[in-house]
Amino acid sequence: MNNLPQIAAEIRELVIKMLVNAASGHTAGALDLADILAVLYFSDILHLDPAHPDDPWRTGRLPALWG
């Protein structure tokens, strides 16, 4: 979990690259979500296993966080 700030920074860098390549877009929302995405996907909160992308629990976990 110590590298979550670095992962969030990498997400932000990718967002900027995508926006530059697209020559349009809104930066605020995507950049704001970088920390949230880093914690959800790269910690043990969602327990996502990249080796099993077809896991039926995978698609239901994120919406379940909103109740």
N, C-alpha and C positions, 0 to 999 in steps of 0.2 A: 504493500500500500504506500510505501514511501515514494514511489515514482508517479503517483497520481498527478501531482502538479506538472511534471514533465509531459505526461500523456495529454493532459488538457492543453498544454502549450503546443504540442504537435497537432492536435485537433484544430486549434485556432489557425496554425500555419496552413493546414490543408484547406480550411474554409477560405482563407484569403487567396490561396492559389486558385481555387475553383472559381471564386468571384472574379478574379482578374482574367482568367481564361474565358469566362462567360461574358465578360465586359458589362456585367450588370448584376444586380442583386442587392439584398439588404444585409448588412453585416451584423447589426445589433443582436438579433435573435439567435443567429447561429453562434456567434462568439459568446454570448451569455450562456448558452447551453453546453459549452465545452466542458466545464467543471462537472456538471450534472451527468453528462454522458460518460466522462471518465470514471466517475464513482460507480455508476450503475453497471457499466460494461466491463470494467477492469478491476473490480473488487469482488467480494463474495456476495454481494447483494442479490444479483440475478442468477448467479450460479450457471452462467452460460458456458457450454462446452463446445468450442469450435469444431471438435471432432465429430459432433453429432448435430449438424444444422437442421435435420428433419425432426428433432425432438419435439413432440406435440406441446410440451410445456413451454417451449421457447417463445412461441407467439403470444401466449397468454399472460406471461409474467409482467411485462411492462404495463399494459393496460390495467392489470390488477393493482398496481401501485396507486392508481387514482380512485380505487374503491369500487 
